[in-house]
């Protein structure tokens, strides 16, 4: 993971990038959010802030689901 904590404003987007180790391993991952009312995430790792609050984005290997990491997303008001 490139970073385990990110912030984004409501209505804005931020990308997260994930790599699976070792580098020879299949790099396909899935992204999911703990709370779609706070933040959504696309299959490409693009996170959109929906409302203020905190959500967890889970990133997991498509090949081995036990290989995973979480990213904490804090969504703030746009000013």
Helices and strands as residue ranges (DSSP letters): E 5-9, E 13-15, E 29-33, E 39-41, E 46-49, E 53-61, E 68-76
